Amino acid sequence: MSLYDIPLRTLDGDPTSLAAHKGKAVLIVNVASKCGLTPQYTGLEQLQKTYADRGFTVLGVPCNQFAGQEPGSAEEIAEFCSASYGVSFPLLEKSEVNGDHRHPLYAELTQFADAEGEAGDVQWNFEKFLTDPQGEVVARFRPRTEPTDTVVVAAIEANLPG
């Protein structure tokens, strides 16, 4: 199954899919508003501003599976992201990334191994998956890897279209 074929919903509840970003490099990140790693929103927004006009987007996926750190409604999440971090990148509806109710997107993403060769469950909030412009997963970065870390930036730059 192509990642482009998996039905998704925006934070507002509208249907979408990764096909809406076909031809772009996409950094998919499970996000949370009340996490020690929440300040990573700053780096994610910096990546968005730096590379958006070069065929890149961050795609945030709110998730409440890790210590209840994303308890808000869609409206509360949108307000927090906008007011606290000026988030301009798209957000999807709150989803589970692990377990029996794992979103089909994450069922596919978690098959991809990180740099140490480990695939499987998302470890915590702010785990990052990079897809290339053809929708293939090309890199996985664990939660503590900052969005602006040189390894993440190099992977993004290597996968920008054209």
N, C-alpha and C positions, 0 to 999 in steps of 0.2 A: 504494500500500500504506500502511495506517495503521501508525504506530509501535506501536500496541497489538497488532498481529497478529504481530509479530516474536518468535519464540521466544527466550527467554533462560534462563540458569541462574544460580542464586544461587551465592555463593562455596562453599557446601556441596554444590553439584551438583544441587540440586533445580530442577525446571522452574518457570519463572515467565514473566512478560511485563510490559511497561509497563502493561498493562490492570489489573494489581494496584494501580496508583497512579492509576487513572482518577478524574478529579475533583480532582486535586491539581496544583499547579505542581511540576515536577520539574527539579532541576539535575543533569544527567548530566555526570560528570567522569571522565576517564581519570586514574587515580592511580598513584603509584609510591612505594615505601618508601625508596629510596636516591637521591633526586633533590634537587638544590638547592632545588626548590620544594616538597618534602615538608612543610615547616612550614605550607603552606596547609591541611593537614588541620585545624589549629586553627580557622581561619576557616570552613571547611566545617562543622565541628561546631558552631561558634557559630551559623551560619545554621540548622542543624538544630534546635538548642535554641530559638532565637528564634521560628521560624515553623512548626514541626511541628504545633502545635495549631491552626494557621490554614489547614491544607490544603496543606502543602509538605513535600517531602523532597529530600534530596540522595541521589543514587544513584552510588556509586563503581564504576568499572570498572578493575580493575588491568590494567596493560599493561606488557609487557617489551620493547616495540619501540624504546625510546629509550635507547641506550647501556646496555642490560641493567639498567635501574634498578629492575626489579621481578622479581628472580630467584626469589623464594620460592614455596613450595607454598601451597595454599589455607590450610592450617593456620598456616603461618608468617605469611602476610599478615594473617589474622584476629588472631593474637596481637599482632603489631606494632601494628596499628591500635587495638586495645583497650588494650594496655599503654602505648603511647607517646602516644596522642592521645584516648583515651576515646571512640572512634568509636561512635556509636549508630545511624548511618544504614546502610541496606542496602548490601551490596557484591555485585557480580556476579562470575562466574568470570572469570579472566584471559582477555583477548581481544586480538586485533589490531585496531587502529583505522585502519591504512593498508595499502596494498598488495594483492596478489592474494588474501590470506587474511583481508582486512578483514571483521570481523563485519557481518552484514546491518544491524544497528542503526546502525553507523557509516557504512555505505554510504548510508543515508538522511540521517543527521545532517550529514555533510560536504557535502551539497548546499546547505546553508544558509550564507549569507554572513555575515561578521562586520560590524561597524560601518563598516569601510572598503570593503565590497562584495566582499570576497574569500571565495570558497567553496573547497572542495577539502580536501586532506589536513590532518590534525591536525598542528600544528607541533611539539608536545612534550607532556610530561606536564602534567596539570592544565589542559587546555583544557576549557571549560565550555559546555554547551548547555542552554538553558532551554526547557522545554515548558510550555504553558499547560494548564489543567484539561481541555481537549479533546484533548490529546496532540499539538498542533501546535508545531513549533519556532518560538519567538518571538525568541530572542536567542542570540548566540554570542560568547563572550569568550575571547580568546587566553590562553595559559598565564600570562603575567606579570601579568594582571589579577587582583588579590587577590580572594578570595571576598567580603570585606567592603567592597570598593570601592563608593563611592556609586552608580556606574552599575549594578553587579550588584544591590545592595540595592533600588534603585528599580525595576528590571525585575522582581524577585521580587514586590515589593509591588504592582506594577501588574497582576500575573497571579495573585494569590491568588484562590481561588474566593469567589464571593458577596461 
